[in-house]
Amino acid sequence: MTDLNDRTFSFELFPPKTDEGMDKLKTTVQRLNAVNPRYFSCTYGAGGSTRERTFATVDWLREQDIDTAPHLACIGSEKNEIRDIVGHYIDKGINRLVALRGDMPSGMGRTGLGTFRYANELVTFLREEYGDRFTIEVAAYPEFHPQARNARADLENFKRKVEAGADAAITQYFYSAEAYFWFVEECQRMQIEVPIVAGIMPISNYSQLARFSDACGAEIPRWIRKRLEGFGDDKESIRSFGHDVVLELCQRLLDGGTPGLHFYTMNQSAPTLKLWRELGLPEAG
Ligand code: FAD
């Protein structure tokens, strides 16, 4: 089995809306960076809705000399806007991108969808324009993307994205290890050979998690949902049970050979660091 040191462990952030949020994020990053993750990624709102805030976060990370993978969502943007954004990242010495279609902010309708309809078109463009300048990550969906025609079509679309030049994939979060292992096996049968890193969402706020999960099609299994609901406002019990569930999930994924874990930190350090330490993941040497 692959040594833990050969796997990729990374942290995802979102760009804060306020100066106060940015100050808090800086403290979070300092704490998380102490364990020496492979890189931090930072989300980007489709249609450029977080462009300046994503830049501010990414630029600050680069000033700390932290390996950074900005997300780049193409829907709602023209080719030249994508060129501008990538140019900015090249100036900052970035060599990794998470290439996505993104979701149009609600209310923007179907007008102004931009040059690229799907993430595979963005990956093709990035490879044509920039060659091997970037390591490109794409998204994968073990429980399938909510807009996919069916599971098979979603897998074929994923394969198309990989064939366009993606180096690796990060999954949407999930709480069923089986869903992940079935997905990885099916990808192997389809000769999709890139590493598929498991996306991990720590559980610390149930109502927020339930909202996200409805929107992105990630399933919270009934037994987990029922227990979390049963804790009501008891945040400590939610955190403690959520930690145990996610810890066991991560351990099964690592034992089953996942090439890495990508933590959706939600800009908080404590839940992710507790998992990291109890899993015995490698700390800064
Ligand atoms: P695609 O791979 O383009 O797939 C979208 C849908 O279209 C799927 O149903 C797929 O089956 C279908 N499809 C794909 N190609 C074709 C084709 N050629 N013909 C027909 N159908 C096709 N969103 C953001 O806005 N900003 C972020 O920063 C962000 N970060 C994310 C990070 C990760 C790790 C993940 C898993 C998701 C992230 N998302 C983000 C959410 C993501 O943008 C949404 O899930 C979005 O709806 C799909 O993006 P995608 O890149 O997976 O799209």
Boltz pocket constraint, residues with backbone or C-beta under 6 A from the ligand:
constraints:
  - pocket:
      binder: B
      contacts: [[A, 42], [A, 43], [A, 44], [A, 45], [A, 46], [A, 71], [A, 72], [A, 73], [A, 98], [A, 99], [A, 100], [A, 101], [A, 102], [A, 103], [A, 117], [A, 118], [A, 119], [A, 120], [A, 138], [A, 139], [A, 140], [A, 145], [A, 146], [A, 147], [A, 148], [A, 149], [A, 153], [A, 154], [A, 155], [A, 157], [A, 158], [A, 160], [A, 161], [A, 170], [A, 171], [A, 172], [A, 173], [A, 199], [A, 216]]
      max_distance: 6.0
